[in-house]
Amino acid sequence: MSVKFSVVGKSVPKLDAVKLATGKAEFLDDIKLPGALSVKLFGSTRAHARIKRIDVSRAERLPGVRGIITYKDAPRVPFNPGVYYLLPKDKYLFDEKVRYVGEPVAAVAAVDEDTAEEALSLIEVEYEELPAVFDPVAAMDPKAPRIHPQGNVAAHIAREWGDVEKGFREADHVFEGRYTTGRQVHATIEPHACAASYESGKLTIWTTSQIPFHVRSVLSEVFGLPQHRIRVITSYVGGGFGGKDEVILEPICALMAIKLGETVKLRLTREEVFQATTTRHPSIVWLKTGVKKDGTLVARQVRAILNTGAYASHGPSVAGAMSTRELGLYRSPNVSFEADVVYTNSPTAGAFRGYGNPQQSFAVESQLDEIAEALGIDRVELRLKNTISAGEINPGTGLRIESCGLQECIRRATERICWRQKSRDIEAGKLRNRGLGIACLMHNSGAFPYIKESSSAIVQINEDGTVQVMTGAAEIGQGITTTIAQLVAEELGVDLEKVAVTRPDTDFVPVDRGTYASGELYISGQAARLAAADAKQQLLRKAAEVMKTKPEELEVVQGIVRLKKDPKVRKTIQEIIDEVAIVGKATYMPPSNAPIFGAMCLELEVDPETGAIKVLDIVYAADVGRAINPLIVEGQIEGGAVMGMGFALTEDLVLDSGGRVINRNFTDYKLLHASDLPRIEPVIVESLEPTGPFAAKGVGEPALVPVAPAIANAIYQAAGVRIRDLPITHDKVLKALKELSSRKASG
């Protein structure tokens, strides 16, 4: 019997939609901080060098300059800016050695930005230039310039199950390929920004971060301050995608505020974001797959190199994630995975939507199509034959799959794009230069079991019957505030408009994991639901006393407490509470990571004269558990698909021979425009997840993951050329077409 919900499952607009649409939402740069000094950063002009001398005296004498900080002022405490606690601590607030062009060397605080900018031009730095290395393969050579004292391999990740050599011996066919991906940037609409004040021993930070409580932890570590003397506040955040899942500007602002005892504010320009924040990890993946004649997978071997840039950041955990998702999606009894996370003198690579899955998926899903063609097996059927199912163990994590709607996703995606009919039309020549692509994915809701995650929440039923939810869940545009409000309203039995959700402020909300790994709904949402359940039980116990009955004989519907057997016997929440608010609390640690599944089908056209690619149609079927808010789910799917198209076709941060970013603005860095986009059809598949809040699981990252391999597979059908290097630009396609034509001409 299906469960009827009053709020869950409804496509309600975001609670802050009007504010956002009318420009009334207050982002960090909108916050009025009277007397705040402007901070600007002085970035290194060298890719690899020691600072022999730094002279700030002329800058300090400039009228309006209040303070300058360098490595001489900074605590010598190593840290990692990422959210996972076991990552290498290889970074300092400022260092006397620079490892990439644009790395902050000094910061200036002045009465306004123009004065701070002028002061930067007066700083003199003398460098002892060191040999630089930008290619990760070259960096692994023992003779390569050493970027960090421990060497250029930040981490080596290895995982294995079964007997790979035995699996390959038993295989009827073995396929091998090399696949490479580019350096995509997050391109959030709001650049990184931060403000700080230090007064009476209390450090206050305003930030655009996805991880306010982790910001507090890192600042406590770096400055030796107890956490109760650090307050972190997030305002509206204009996008994150993992780029604000790092502690980047906060230590600099904190040091300046502590030194001066004044409020300071730092906002990056777009060019600074491109040069001095983080990117997706460029990757090289060598994939070897053994199969039986009937297409059964028997062995897989992966060798990967991730270019992590100047610092490890999230690199080791990104590599680890690559071993647990796409490799667990298809059954294979024998798997070997090895990845090296390699330092280079490039901008640091960090967390990015998909977190290693797009790189791995590009290899796995591209090669599956290659296998299908070689064996003469339908590529859809090959996937259906090998996909993991509910009840099985994901060998990458050792966790049981509790819910899996992947086969339905494949069926519905192929149906919606008319796969069978269009395939026949393409083969018959009725659709010239057209191709269909398919790719599947498995992602996680959270990072369990690799880190212990938890979130807490407080739900307060006020005396007037309204509800306040106190959570540290960071709203970065994905709609988590609205979704949590729906969960709480449903659990309590009140109307959605009665519920308000606070924004993160570490002094006033309970601790939260942060927004990352598609886990905020699954973990923070569950904490809020459990807190609401606690509040509801208190309400029912109190109501039972007032109404002379038992709590289990009562229910709450639209803010009315009533007898189940006789709904006419009722009281309002206000009458029950009687001037004493009810406070529910909960802390939740997930028992699983509730894998998310999806299948993407797309159609495109290739111009054989120019190599231009036009994506015409995308259908993405997403298994998200129960869709708490279908409108928000669809928005996440559409946004992910567009970002995936950029990763596949146009986006790549390019460095010159000296390590300087060439395309550090939106003119030269090619983002897709609205006119470039196809029709995108989200299809929601609800495979109910027993460990999720109202059976829900995550949705934020997955739609990006299968786009690149689906495009590569469609290009192959349309044009006969297999591109294994991202982004797939028109010149790469044209070159491949000319080479194909030459091979045909020569015999």
N, C-alpha and C positions, 0 to 999 in steps of 0.2 A: 504493500500500500504506500503510495507516494505521500510525502510529508508536505503539508501546506504551510507556507511561510507568508508573513505579512510584509516583511521588509527585505529579507534575504532573497536574492534572485531577481530583484527589481532593478531596472535600468534608470536609476535616479541620477540627475546631474551632480557633479561635484559640489560639495557644500560651499566651496569658495569660488564657484564658477563666475558669479556676478562680479566679485571683487577683481578676479583676474581679468575678466573681459573689459571692465571699465577702468582699469589702471589703478584701482584703489588698494591692491595688494602691496604690502610693504616689503620690498626686497632689501638686502643689506645696505645697498648704496642709498636707499630711501630713508634709512634710519637717521634721525637727527641726534647727533652727539655734540652738544655745544663745546666749542673750543678744541675739537679734535684736530690733531696735527696730521698732515698728509705724509705718508711714507712712500718712498720710491726705492726700487732695487737697482743696484749696480751689478750687472751680470758680466761674467767672464767673457773675454774675447778669444780665449784659447780653449781648445778641446782637451788638452792635458798639460798641466803645468803646476809648478810650485810657485807660490807667491814669495818673491824675494824681499819685496818692499811694498808697503801700501801707505801712502801719504794722504791724509784727509784734512790737513791743516788749512789749506786754502778753502775747501768746502765749508769747514767749520766757521770760518770768518765771514762767510756770506751772510748779510743781514736776513733774518727770518729763519735761519737754520737753527734748530733746537737740539739736534743730536745726531750722531752717526755711530753705527755699530759695525764691527768686523769680527773676524775670528778671535781677535785679541780680547774682545768683550764677552765672548760666548762661553758658556760652560762646556767643558770637554767631556760630554756624555754621549756615547753612541746610541742610536735608536733606529728603529725601522718605522717608516710612516704608515705602513699597512696595518690591517686590522687583525691579522693572525699573529698570535703571540710567539710562535716558534720561528718566525722569519729572522734571517741574519740581520744583526744590528751593525750596519756598515756606514751609517750616515751621521754627520754632525750638523749642528745648527749652522755654523760656518766652519770652514776648514781652511788650512793654509795650503791645501792642494785642491786644484779644480780638475774636474773629470769630464766636463762637457761644456760646449759653448752656451753661454746664457746662465750657467750656474751662479746663484747669488754669491757675491763676494763681500758686499757691504749694503747697508740700508741707511737711508737719510730720512730724517723727520724734519719737516719744515711747516711754516704757517699755511702754505698752500702748495698745490702740486707743481705750479710753475717754478716756484723757488726750489723745491726739492729736485726737479728736473735739472735746473741750472747747476745745483750743487753737484749732481752726478758728474757733470762735465769737468768739474774741478778736482775730482779724485784722481790720483796718480797711482798706478800699479805697475810694478816691474816684475815680470814673470821669468822664471827659468823654464823654458819650454821643454816639454818631454815628448817623446814619440807617441803618437796616437794610433789607435786601431779601431776601425769602424765595422769591420766584417766579423761576425761571430766565429766563423770557421777559422779565420786567420788568428783571432784572439785566443783560440784554444791551442795554438802552437806553443810549445814550451819556450820558444825564443821570442814570443810576442811581448810587446811592452806590458809590464804588470800594472794594472789599474788599481788593484787593491793588494795589500800585503799578502793575503792568503792565496792570491792567484786570480785568474780570470774566470774560473768556473765557480759561480755563486752557489750552485747546488747541482747534485746529480741525483735524479729521481729514478728509481727502478722498481717495477712491480711485475709479478709473474704468477700465472696459475696454469696448472696442467703441465704438459711436457711438449714444448714447442717443437723441438727437433723431431720428436716422434710424430707429432701432428703433420709436419711437412713431409715426412717419409710416407705417411699414409694418404697424403693428398694426391688426387689425380692430376691436378693442375696447380701451378703456383704463379701468382701475379705479383709484379713489383713496380713501384712508381715513386717518384720524388715530387713533392708538392710544396709550394712556397706561398707565403702570404705577406702582405705589406704592413706598413706602420700607419694604422688608422688613428685619428684623434677624436676626442669625445665631442668637440664642437657644441658644447652647451650654449644655450642662448645667453645665459648669464655668466660672465667671466668670474674666475675665483676672486674672492674678496674676504677681508677679515678686519676686525677692529678689536682693540684691547684697552683696558684701563687697569691701573694698579693703585689701590687706595686702602690704607690701614691694613696692609698685609693680605688683601684679597685681590686675586687676579680674576677679571671678568673678560670673557672672550665672546664676541659676536662673530659668527662664521657662516659660510655657505656649505658647511660640511654635511655629508651623509651619515657621519658617525660621531655625534657630539660626545658621547660618553668615552669613546676611545680617544678623542682629542684630549679630554681631561686626563686620561691615564698617561698619555705620552708627555703632556706638559708637566705632570707630577713627577714623572721619571727624569725628565731633562733638567728641571729647575729644583728638584728636591722639595717641592711644596706638597703638603698633605692635600688629598683630593677635596676635602671640605673647604679648602681655601681657594679653590678654583671653580668658577662658574662658567659654563658654556651655554650659550643661547643661539638657537638657529631661528632665523626669520623665514620668510618664503624663500625657497631655493629654486632657481631657474634651470633645472636639469642637473643631472649628475652622471648617469651611465657608468659609474665607477671612477670617474675622474676626480670626484670629491670624496672618494673612499680612501683618501690619503691625508696625512697631516703634513701640509706643505707650508702655508703662510702663517699658521697660528704660532709656532715657536718664535718666528721673527717679530711678529707684532708683540708677543708677550715680553720678549727681551727688551724691546724698545720702551714699552710701557713701564716695565720694572725699573729700567735705567733712569727714565725721565720723570716718573711719577705723574705722567699725564696721559690723557686718552689719545690714542693714535688709530689711524685708519689706512689700510692698504688695499688698493684695488688694482688688479692686473689689467693691462691693455690686452687687446686680442692677440697682438704679436707676442707679448710675454707669455700668454697662455700656450701658444703654439711652441714656443722655445723652451719654457722653463717649468712646464707641468709634466703630465704623463701621457702615454700613448698605449695603444694595443701592442702586444709583443709580436714583432716580425718573427716568422717561424720558417723552419725547414723540417719537413716530415718525410721520412723514408718509410713506406708502408709495403709490407710483404704479406700476402694472403694465400693460404692453401685451401682448396675446395675439392669436393667430390664432383663427379660428372653431373650429378643431379643438382648441383648448386649448394649443397650443404657445406657450411663453413667449418673447417677443422683446425685451422691454425692462423694466428695473426702475430706479426712481429712489427713493432714500431720503434723507430729510432728518430728522436726529435732534437732539434736545437732551437732554443728560444733566445732571442737577443733582448736582454733585460736592460740594456743601456748602462748608464753610469752607476746605478745602485740596484740592489736586489729587489727592493720593494716587495710586490706580491709575487715575483717571478717563480720562486719554488712552489708555492701553492697553486699557481696557474698550471705549472707542469704536472703537479699531482692531480689536479682536476681533470686534465686531459686523459689520465689513465682510468677514470672511473665512469665516464659518461658514454661517449660514442662507442667505446670498446665494450661496454656492457649492454648496449642496445640490441646487438645481434648475438645470438648464441654462438660461442666458440669455446670449445673445451680447453684450448691451449693458446695462451696469449703471453707475449713478452713485451714489456714496455720499458724503454729507457729514454730519458731526456736530460740534456745538459742545459742549465740556465747560465748564460754566458754574459759577462760584463763586456761592454764596449764603450768607447768615448762618444756616446750618443745620448740624446735625451732619455730619461728613465722611462721604461715601460712599466705599467702598473695594472691595477684592476680595470677591467673594461667589460661592459655588457657581453655576456657569453662566457667569459673567464676561461679561455683555453678551448672551449668547445667549438667555436667557429673554425679555428685552425685545424683541429683534429677532424671535424666533420667534413671539411673540404676534401681532405685526403680519403677518408673512409667512403663517403657517399659518391665521390667521383670514381673511385676504383670499383665500387659495386657495379656501376654502369658498364665499366670496361669488362668486368667479369661476365656480366649478363650477355653482352654482345659476343664475347669469345665463345661462350658455351651455348649460344643460341637459345637462351632462356629469357622470357619476358622480365623486364627489370622490375616491374611492380610485383610480379609473382616471386621473384628472388628475394625481395624484402619481406614479403608476407611469410615466406617459408622459414626465415631465420630470426624473425623478431622475438624478443623476450616477451613473456606474458605474466599476468598477475599470478602470484603464488610461487614464482621462481625466485631464486636468489640472484641478486646483482653481484657477480663475482668481483667487481671493482670495489664494492663497499662491504660485502658480506651481509647486506641487509635484504630482507624479504620484500619483494614488490607486492604491496597491498592493493594497488589499483593500477590498471593499465588499459587505456582505451586506444592503443596505437593501431590495432587492426581496423577499428572503426574509423580512426582518423584517415588512414590510407584509403579506405573504401569511399568515404565521403568526399575527400579532396579530389580523388580521381573522377568521381561522379560529377561533382560540381564544375570541373573544367572540361567535361566531356572527353575524357582521355581516350577511350576506345575509338570513338568516331573520328576524332581529330588525328589520332595515330594512323588510322586507315587512309584518311585524306592526305596526310603528309606522304605516306608510302606510295600513294597513287599519283602524286605530283599535283594534287589539287591545291595544296597550300605550299607554294614554293618559298624556299628560304625560311620556312617556319620550323620551329623545334619545340618539343615539350620536355620539361625537366621535372624530376622528382627527387626529393631528399627527405629523410626522416631524422628525428632527433630524440634524445633523452637528456633532460637537464634535472637539476636538483632544486628542491625547496629548502634552501639553507645549506650549511656546510657540515652538518653532522655526518659521520662520526669523527671527522678529522679535527674539529674543535668543539669544545663543549659550549653550546650557545644557550643563552637564556634571556628572557624578557619578562619584565614585571609591569603590572598595570594597577591602577586604582580607579574604581568606579564609584562615584558619589551620587546618591539620590538626594537632591536638595529638598528643602521643606516645601517648595512649591510644586514638586513633582518633576522638575527638570533634572537632567542628568549631566554630570561633568565627568569626562574621561581624561585621566591623567596618564599619559604614555610618552615615552621617549622616542616613539617611532617617527623617523624623519620623513616628512612630506617633501618630495623633490619633484612633484608634478605628476607622479604616478597614480595618485588618488587614494593613498593608504588612509588618509584622514577620514574620507567619506566611507570607505569600506569598513574601517573599525567602528565608525558610528552605526553602520547598518548591523554589524555583528552584535553590538551592545543593545541596540534597540530591539532586535529580534529576541535576544536572550531575556531581556527584562520585560518585554511585552509592552513597550511604549512606542509612540509615534517617533519617526526619525527626527522631526523638527524639534523634539524635546531634548536632543542629545547634542552636546558640544564637546569637541576634542581639543585639548591644549596642544600648543606647539612645544617642542623640546626645550627645556631649561633645566640643566642638571641640578639646580638648587631646589626645584619644585616638582619634578616628576621622577618616578622610580626608574631604575637603570634599565636600559634597552640595548640590544645587540647592535642596532644601527640598520641602515637600509643597504643591503647587499645580498648577493646570492639568491635572489628571487625568494627570500624567506621572510619578508616582513609580515605578509598576511598570515603565512603558515605559523609563525612563531609569535610575533608581537600581537597579531590578531587573535590567536588562541589565548594569550595571556589576558587580553581585554575581555574576551568572551567569558573566561573563567572568573575574572574579577566581577563581571556582571552577574554571573551565576551565584557567586558568594553574596553579592548585594541582594539579589532576588530572594535567596533563602532567608536572609535576615528580615527582609520585608514580609515574607509569608509567615515567618514565626511571629512577628509583631502583629500582623493582621489576624492571625489565628487567635491571639490573646484578645484582641478587640472584638472579633466577630464570634468568639466562643465556639471555635471549631479546631480542626487539626490542619497543620500547614499543607499536608498532602491532599486535602480536599478543596484547596484553593487554586486559582489560576489568575494570571495578570493578562488582560487584553486591552490594548490601547489606553494604558494608564489606569485601568479600573481593576481593582482586586475583587473577584467574585467567586461564589461557590460554583464548582463544576456542575453539580447536580441541579442547582437552581440559580442560574445566572442573574436572576432579578435581585438576589441578595448580594449587595455590592457596596463597595466604598471606594472613594478616590484615593490615590496615593497620598495626597495632601492630608486627608483625614486620618490615614493610618500613621503617617510619620509624626504628626503633631509637634512640629517645631524642633525635632531632633533628627538631623540628617543621618542617613545610613551610608556607611563606607564599606565597599567590598574591595578585597585585595587578592592578588594572585601573582605567582611567579611560575613560569612555564619553561621546562627544558624538553625539547622534542625527543621522541624515541626513534625517529626516522628522519629521512630527508625527502620523503614523499615525491619520488621521481615524477617529472612532468614529461609528457610525450606529445609529439606532433608530427604531422606530415604536410609537406608543401609541394604543390604542383604549380607549374607556371608555363606560360607560352610566350615565346619571343620570336623576333624576326631579325635576321642578319642580312645586311646589305653586302653582297659579294664584291661590289666595286670599291667600297670604302672600309669595310670591316665594322661599320657602325652597328650597334646592338640596340634594339628597341624592345623592351619588355612590355608585353601587351596585356597580360592577365596574370594575377597571382591569387591562388586559393591556399589558405593555410588553415588546416583543421587542428585545433588545439585541445588536448585533454588537460583540463585545468581543475579536475575535481568538480565540485559544485561551483558554478559561477556566481559569486556573491553579488556582483554588479556587472551584468553582461555588457553594458555600455563602456565601462572602464576596461573590461577584458578586451573588447574589440579595439579600443584605442591603443592598448599596449601591443596588440598584434599588428595593427597598421603601422605604428611607429617603429616597431622592431623590423618589420619587413622593409621599410624605407631605409633604415640604417644598414640593414644587410645588403641592400642593393648598392649603397655607397661603398661598403667594404668589398663587394664583388667587382664593381665596375670602374670606380673613379678615385677613391680616396687612398692617398699615400703621402705621408710626410717625407719630403725629399731633402737630403743633406748634400752640401757641396763637399769638395775634397778636403776641406778643413773642418767639417763637422757643423757648419752653420746651416740652419734651416732655411731653405730657399723659398718655400711656399707657405709663409707664416701669416697669411690673411685669407679672407674668404673670396678674394679675387683670384688668387693663385691656387688655393687648395680647393679642389673641385667637389663641392657638395651638390647633391641633386636638387633641382628646382621642382616646383609643383608641376610644371609642364613636362618634366621627364618621367613622371610617375604613371604606372598603369592602374587599371582597376584592381583593387585589393579586396578580396572577400574573406572575412574571418568566418570560420565555422567552429562553433563551440561544441565540444564533446565532453559530456559530464560522466566521467568514470569516478564514482564517489570514493573519496579517500578517508578511511576510518580514523586516521590520526589527525586529520585537519579540522579547523573550525567549521562546523556545519558541512564537513566533508570536502572542504576546499583545499587547493594547493596553489603553488606559485604560478605566475604568468609573465613577469616582467622581461626576462631575457630571451626565452626560447625562440621567438619568431625570427630573430636575427640569424640564428645559427644555420638553418638549412638553405638560406638564400643563395650563397655563393656556389655550392655544389649543384643546386638545382639549375642555376644559370649555366654553369659549365656543361652540365649534361644536356641542356637544351641546345646550346651552341653546337655541340657535337652533332646532334641530330639535324640541325638546320644547315650546317656548313661543312660537316665532315672533319672538323679540326678539334683536337683535344687540347685545351689550354690548362696547364697545371701550375700557373703562376698568377697570383692576384696582385693588383687588380687586373681584370681582363679588359684592357683598354682596346679601342678600335684598331690601334696600330699593331698590337700583338696579334689580333685576329687577322688583320690584313697580311701581316708577315707570314702567318701560318697558312693562309690561303694560297699565297704565292708559292710557298715551299711545296704545298700539296699539288699545285698545278705543275710545278717543275718535275716532281716525282712521277706524276701521271704521264707527262710528256716524254720523259726519259725511259719509260717502259714499264 
